[in-house]
Amino acid sequence: MFRSPLLERRILVVEDNFVLAESLRFALEELGCTVIGPAPTASLALQLLADGPVDAAILDIDLRGTSSAAVAEELARCGTPFVFLTGYESAALLPETFHSRTRLSKPVDPQELVRTLGAELERCAVR
């Protein structure tokens, strides 16, 4: 039987597209995750992080013309794994330190997202 690496994990979703955010929320909840958000802005995401820790995060890079870089910086500071999700090549919105981070393209295959986020969680657990 398949056991999701995301089962019982608190996952922050930062996505400004309502339909995609709800789709991600639904898919993650189906896997047994607790979804924090979805947050359509970096400032709301940072507020959610201040309210309590998360196990991992999915970050849209471009949030209506602003960047999720501040959220990525806070997650990196805390050692929390995350993946970027983008509809196009928007690495220019990120500091160079994040250019090597995992990025998935929209539309994202839910199975690929689960595998990738699970791998990020395992990689952080090994450290």
VEXTORKE-203171 format. One line per 3 residues: number of its first residue (from 1); for each residue z, x, y of N, C-alpha, C. Coordinates in pm, 1 decimal, decimal comma. Example, Ala and Ser with C-alpha at 12.3 -4.5 7.8 and 13.67 -1.06 7.14 Angstrom:
1> 780,0 1319,0 -569,0 780,0 1230,0 -450,0 780,0 1320,0 -330,0  708,0 1285,0 -225,0 714,0 1367,0 -106,0 787,0 1290,0 3,0
// end
This chain:
1> 0,0 83,8 -118,0 0,0 0,0 0,0 0,0 88,8 125,1  -81,2 51,2 223,7 -91,8 126,9 348,4 30,7 103,4 435,0  92,6 210,2 481,6 204,7 201,5 575,2 159,8 268,9 703,1
4> 154,0 193,2 807,8 108,3 244,1 936,3 206,0 347,9 990,8  154,6 460,8 1041,9 242,9 559,1 1105,9 300,7 504,8 1236,7  252,3 389,9 1279,9 299,4 330,4 1404,8 404,1 221,1 1383,5
7> 435,4 191,1 1258,4 531,3 86,2 1226,6 663,9 112,4 1298,2  712,1 10,0 1367,5 840,0 12,7 1438,2 844,4 114,0 1552,8  730,1 157,8 1600,5 724,0 250,8 1713,7 708,7 172,9 1843,6
10> 765,2 228,9 1949,3 750,5 173,0 2084,0 631,0 242,1 2150,0  525,2 166,0 2174,3 401,0 222,9 2226,3 373,9 167,8 2366,4  364,5 256,6 2462,8 328,4 219,5 2599,2 177,2 208,2 2607,8
13> 129,6 95,5 2660,5 -13,4 75,5 2682,3 -36,6 68,2 2832,6  -120,0 160,1 2882,0 -156,6 163,1 3023,7 -306,8 137,3 3030,1  -341,4 16,7 3071,7 -481,5 -27,8 3072,0 -498,6 -133,5 3179,6
16> -598,7 -116,9 3266,7 -618,6 -211,9 3376,1 -712,4 -327,2 3341,2  -780,7 -320,3 3230,7 -868,1 -429,0 3188,1 -784,3 -524,8 3103,4  -761,7 -645,9 3155,4 -671,8 -741,0 3089,5 -713,2 -770,8 2946,4
19> -840,8 -795,1 2924,5 -888,6 -831,7 2790,9 -864,4 -716,9 2692,1  -898,6 -595,7 2732,4 -875,2 -480,8 2644,6 -726,3 -456,6 2623,6  -647,2 -470,0 2729,7 -502,0 -450,4 2718,1 -441,8 -547,7 2617,8
22> -483,4 -673,0 2626,2 -431,9 -773,3 2533,0 -481,4 -747,7 2390,7  -602,9 -700,7 2377,9 -657,1 -666,8 2246,1 -576,8 -552,3 2183,7  -546,9 -450,5 2263,1 -465,9 -338,4 2214,5 -325,8 -386,2 2178,0
25> -267,5 -468,7 2263,9 -133,5 -520,1 2237,8 -131,0 -596,0 2105,0  -228,0 -684,0 2086,4 -233,7 -762,7 1963,4 -249,0 -672,4 1840,9  -341,7 -577,2 1847,2 -365,7 -488,0 1733,0 -241,5 -406,1 1699,7
28> -173,2 -356,4 1800,7 -53,1 -275,4 1777,6 61,3 -360,8 1722,7  77,0 -480,4 1775,2 181,9 -568,1 1724,1 155,4 -607,2 1579,0  27,9 -623,1 1542,7 -8,0 -653,1 1403,6 35,4 -539,4 1310,4
31> 43,1 -417,8 1363,6 85,8 -301,6 1285,0 236,9 -283,1 1286,6  307,4 -371,5 1354,4 452,6 -362,7 1358,1 507,7 -282,1 1473,4  426,8 -257,6 1574,7 472,1 -183,9 1693,1 538,7 -277,8 1792,4
34> 621,8 -220,3 1874,3 669,7 -288,5 1994,1 587,4 -233,1 2108,3  513,9 -319,2 2174,6 427,1 -275,0 2284,0 504,5 -283,5 2414,8  503,0 -173,1 2486,5 563,2 -166,5 2618,4 447,9 -181,1 2717,6
37> 453,9 -282,8 2799,7 342,7 -316,0 2887,8 269,3 -435,0 2828,7  142,0 -434,2 2844,1 54,1 -336,9 2906,2 77,0 -326,2 3057,6  60,7 -205,5 3107,5 74,8 -176,1 3249,7 -63,5 -149,7 3308,1
40> -102,6 -225,3 3410,8 -234,7 -204,9 3470,8 -238,7 -95,3 3576,7  -121,8 -40,7 3612,8 -116,4 64,9 3714,9 -23,6 177,7 3669,5  -45,1 294,2 3727,5 40,7 408,5 3695,5 183,0 383,0 3743,8
43> 198,3 321,1 3859,4 333,8 298,5 3911,4 413,1 204,2 3820,7  349,6 99,5 3769,1 419,6 11,7 3675,7 451,9 84,7 3546,3  360,0 165,6 3498,6 384,8 242,9 3375,7 504,4 336,6 3394,2
46> 513,4 401,1 3508,0 627,0 489,9 3534,9 757,7 411,1 3541,4  754,4 289,7 3596,2 873,5 204,2 3596,9 915,0 169,6 3454,2  817,9 136,9 3370,0 847,8 104,4 3231,0 908,0 223,9 3158,2
49> 857,7 343,0 3187,3 913,8 464,1 3126,3 1057,5 487,9 3173,4  1083,7 456,5 3298,1 1219,7 472,8 3351,2 1317,1 375,4 3286,0  1265,3 261,4 3237,4 1350,3 161,1 3173,1 1394,9 201,7 3032,9
52> 1323,6 294,4 2971,3 1361,5 336,9 2837,0 1252,0 418,6 2772,8  1288,0 496,0 2672,5 1190,7 585,5 2609,0 1086,5 509,5 2526,9  974,0 574,4 2509,0 869,7 524,1 2420,2 840,0 632,4 2318,2
55> 781,0 591,9 2206,5 747,0 687,5 2101,6 610,2 751,2 2123,1  521,0 677,0 2188,4 385,4 726,0 2213,6 321,3 636,1 2318,4  203,2 678,1 2366,2 135,9 598,8 2469,3 -14,8 608,9 2456,6
58> -79,3 503,7 2505,6 -224,8 498,1 2517,6 -252,9 482,5 2666,8  -327,1 576,7 2724,0 -350,0 577,1 2868,1 -497,8 565,0 2901,8  -532,8 459,8 2972,6 -665,1 452,5 3033,6 -664,3 557,3 3144,7
61> -766,9 638,0 3154,0 -769,6 744,0 3254,7 -788,4 686,5 3394,3  -886,3 598,2 3410,3 -921,2 544,4 3541,5 -865,0 403,6 3555,3  -766,1 390,2 3641,6 -702,5 261,0 3665,8 -749,6 208,6 3801,1
64> -868,0 148,5 3799,3 -929,8 94,7 3921,3 -935,7 198,5 4032,9  -987,4 315,3 3997,6 -1008,1 419,5 4096,8 -893,0 516,0 4114,8  -780,6 489,0 4052,2 -670,3 584,8 4055,6 -650,8 639,3 3914,6
67> -579,7 746,0 3905,4 -563,8 816,6 3779,1 -430,2 785,0 3712,7  -428,4 796,0 3581,2 -303,0 783,3 3505,9 -236,4 919,9 3487,9  -280,3 1019,9 3563,5 -229,0 1157,2 3548,7 -77,5 1164,9 3566,9
70> -20,4 1089,7 3660,3 124,7 1094,9 3682,1 200,1 1046,7 3558,3  144,4 948,1 3490,1 205,4 897,9 3366,7 193,7 1004,5 3258,1  77,3 1065,9 3247,2 56,8 1172,8 3148,8 153,4 1288,7 3174,1
73> 172,7 1322,8 3299,4 265,5 1432,5 3333,0 407,9 1399,0 3290,1  450,8 1274,8 3313,5 585,5 1233,8 3273,5 599,4 1232,7 3121,5  499,4 1182,0 3052,1 503,4 1182,4 2905,4 507,1 1324,8 2851,0
76> 425,6 1413,2 2906,8 423,8 1553,3 2862,2 558,8 1619,3 2888,6  618,2 1589,8 3004,1 749,4 1647,1 3037,8 854,7 1605,2 2935,1  844,1 1481,8 2887,2 940,2 1429,3 2788,6 903,2 1466,3 2644,7
79> 786,0 1524,9 2624,6 741,1 1558,6 2489,9 691,9 1438,1 2412,1  649,4 1334,3 2481,5 601,8 1211,8 2417,7 452,1 1220,0 2392,8  408,0 1196,5 2271,1 264,4 1203,3 2241,4 187,8 1088,7 2307,4
82> 63,3 1118,8 2344,2 -22,5 1016,1 2403,2 -167,8 1052,6 2382,2  -250,9 950,8 2393,4 -396,1 969,4 2389,2 -454,9 899,9 2510,7  -564,1 955,1 2559,0 -637,6 894,1 2668,3 -744,5 802,9 2610,9
85> -769,6 694,9 2680,5 -873,3 599,4 2644,2 -961,2 583,4 2767,2  -1091,6 598,7 2751,1 -1179,5 591,8 2867,2 -1312,3 526,7 2833,8  -1367,5 460,3 2933,8 -1497,6 396,0 2917,3 -1612,2 487,1 2952,8
88> -1582,0 601,3 3011,2 -1684,4 697,5 3050,7 -1619,7 833,2 3071,1  -1697,6 930,1 3103,0 -1646,1 1066,3 3120,3 -1569,4 1074,3 3252,0  -1437,8 1055,1 3245,1 -1358,5 1053,9 3367,3 -1253,8 1164,1 3370,3
91> -1279,4 1272,8 3301,5 -1184,1 1383,5 3300,0 -1161,5 1440,2 3438,9  -1256,3 1418,3 3530,7 -1241,2 1469,9 3666,6 -1120,0 1408,0 3735,9  -1074,7 1292,9 3689,1 -957,7 1228,6 3748,4 -827,1 1291,1 3700,1
94> -835,4 1381,6 3604,7 -715,3 1441,4 3546,5 -698,4 1586,7 3588,9  -574,0 1631,5 3600,5 -551,2 1774,8 3620,7 -608,5 1852,4 3501,7  -650,5 1972,4 3526,7 -712,8 2055,1 3422,2 -623,4 2071,8 3299,7
97> -492,8 2069,1 3318,4 -400,8 2085,6 3204,6 -418,0 1977,7 3098,7  -478,8 1864,5 3135,5 -497,5 1755,1 3039,8 -639,2 1746,3 2984,7  -727,2 1836,0 3024,4 -866,0 1828,0 2978,2 -878,9 1847,7 2827,6
100> -785,1 1917,2 2766,5 -793,5 1939,7 2621,7 -721,5 1831,3 2540,8  -659,1 1736,6 2607,6 -588,8 1628,6 2538,1 -687,1 1535,9 2467,7  -640,2 1469,0 2366,5 -722,9 1377,3 2289,3 -768,6 1261,2 2376,3
103> -900,2 1235,4 2370,9 -960,3 1123,3 2442,9 -1042,2 1040,7 2346,3  -1024,7 911,2 2352,9 -1104,2 818,3 2274,0 -1190,1 737,6 2369,9  -1308,5 700,3 2323,7 -1400,8 624,7 2407,0 -1387,6 475,4 2382,7
106> -1402,7 400,7 2490,9 -1408,6 254,8 2481,0 -1551,1 215,1 2448,2  -1573,4 114,0 2370,1 -1470,9 38,5 2297,5 -1418,1 121,2 2181,6  -1289,2 114,9 2160,7 -1225,9 196,6 2058,1 -1215,0 117,7 1927,6
109> -1241,8 186,7 1819,3 -1221,8 129,3 1686,2 -1070,8 129,3 1659,8  -1010,3 14,7 1632,3 -865,4 9,5 1611,4 -815,9 105,9 1504,0  -892,6 121,7 1395,4 -850,9 215,3 1290,0 -850,7 359,7 1340,8
112> -949,7 394,5 1422,1 -953,8 529,4 1480,2 -835,7 550,1 1573,8  -802,0 448,8 1651,4 -688,5 457,9 1742,4 -558,6 479,4 1665,5  -540,1 403,6 1558,2 -419,3 417,6 1475,8 -412,5 556,9 1414,6
115> -524,0 604,4 1358,3 -526,7 739,5 1299,2 -494,7 845,4 1403,5  -557,1 834,2 1518,7 -540,7 935,4 1622,4 -399,2 935,5 1679,4  -347,7 817,9 1710,6 -212,0 810,9 1764,9 -109,7 852,8 1659,3
118> -133,4 814,3 1533,7 -45,7 858,6 1424,8 -45,4 1009,4 1410,0  -162,9 1071,5 1422,2 -172,8 1217,8 1413,2 -98,1 1283,6 1528,8  -106,8 1225,1 1647,5 -33,6 1279,1 1762,4 116,6 1270,1 1739,2
121> 164,0 1159,9 1683,4 306,3 1145,0 1652,2 350,3 1248,6 1549,0  269,7 1268,2 1445,2 304,6 1367,1 1343,6 305,5 1507,7 1401,1  207,7 1538,7 1485,2 199,8 1672,1 1545,3 325,8 1699,5 1629,2
124> 371,8 1599,9 1703,3 492,9 1617,4 1785,7 617,6 1627,6 1699,3  619,6 1558,8 1585,8 735,4 1562,4 1495,8 751,2 1699,8 1431,6  639,8 1770,9 1413,4 641,6 1902,4 1349,1 700,1 2008,0 1443,5
127> 680,9 1989,0 1572,3 728,0 2088,0 1671,0 875,9 2101,5 1672,8
// end
